[in-house]
Amino acid sequence: MRRFTQYWRNDYVGAEEWSRTVVRDHYIHLIALHIQHKRFAELWDRNLRSQGFAEVFDPQKHNRG
């Protein structure tokens, strides 16, 4: 059984990667890939915030009555 702990997937190109995972009770950490995943997540977060998505999901700013 494989449990993903750091996982990235792109269905458009049919790719998936994991940089931290547990396989048969062994912890695997691919440091260089993990750094790439972290940088991508930070860039994606900045882009979503700059496009206004953070405000859309802020429960303090919306009253759903």
Rosetta blueprint (number, residue, H / E / L):
1 M L
2 R E
3 R E
4 F E
5 T E
6 Q E
7 Y E
8 W E
9 R E
10 N E
11 D L
12 Y L
13 V L
14 G L
15 A E
16 E E
17 E E
18 W E
19 S E
20 R E
21 T E
22 V E
23 V E
24 R L
25 D L
26 H E
27 Y E
28 I E
29 H E
30 L L
31 I H
32 A H
33 L H
34 H H
35 I H
36 Q H
37 H H
38 K H
39 R H
40 F H
41 A H
42 E H
43 L H
44 W H
45 D H
46 R H
47 N H
48 L H
49 R H
50 S H
51 Q L
52 G L
53 F H
54 A H
55 E H
56 V H
57 F L
58 D L
59 P H
60 Q H
61 K H
62 H L
63 N L
64 R L
65 G L
